[in-house]
Amino acid sequence: MFLWTKARRLESSGFLQGFTDWHCHILPAVDDGARSMDESLKMLERYEKLGVKQVWLTPHIMEDIPNTTEALRIRFNELNEKYKGVIALHLAAENMLDNLFDERLEANDLLPIGDAGNHLLVETSYYNPPMDLLGTLQSIKAKGYHPVLAHPERYRYMDKTDYRQLHQMGVKFQLNLFSLLEAYGKEAKVKAHMLLAMGMYTLMGSDVHRYHVLEAMLGRNFKLNKLIVNQLY
């Protein structure tokens, strides 16, 4: 829990000391995130100075970016060989709920998030749900996984009723920290605070893609009266 009475810059707030970033695109040259190994290492070095403890690397897997499990593991191993710092790195994926995901789920060809290996980070379009969102989420659960919905505050088609329904069926929510800094507009910020007040978030991540964006966010001010995010377990 954080109780702040004045706006503070994210960089100097101490908020990221001991932080686990559950969602980021720092794995190099696999999606629209970090473009190179050098950029990835630079971002991790910046994280070290902020006191970040663990990072879950969650590259996109979708029809437009059909990363394979094998290729992502190879790139992850390359990053681990180059990175000599103290942050614990873990590999997972951000899975778009599309036809490719249905194929990967059926084949159990997935990169789960969390040490227990039974949670899946998933996303949808920001503007429209998949044709059978609830059915897909139930299929995930039937396979023995717990769905974790990435940045629910950013889905324009969702309202409080939708969030309650998903939460009641056991879907966990992951907050984008930068939503609180209005990185995605006022609507996402308002929804993020609403979901925080409702106690619906389980995980928090940066969803950072590029080094220059990270620097910009670290320089922003924000104020929190209360921030409560539970743990995955």
Secondary structure, DSSP 8 states (H G I E B T S, - for coil): -B--SS-EETTTSSTTTT-EEEEE--STTSSSS--SHHHHHHHHHHHHHHT--EEEE--EEBTTB---HHHHHHHHHHHHHH--SS-EEEE--EEESSHHHHHHHHHT----BSTTS-EEEEE--SS---TTHHHHHHHHHHTT-EEEEE-GGG-TT--HHHHHHHHHTT-EEEEEGGGGGTTT-HHHHHHHHHHHHTT-EEEEE-----HHHHHHHHT-EE--S-B------
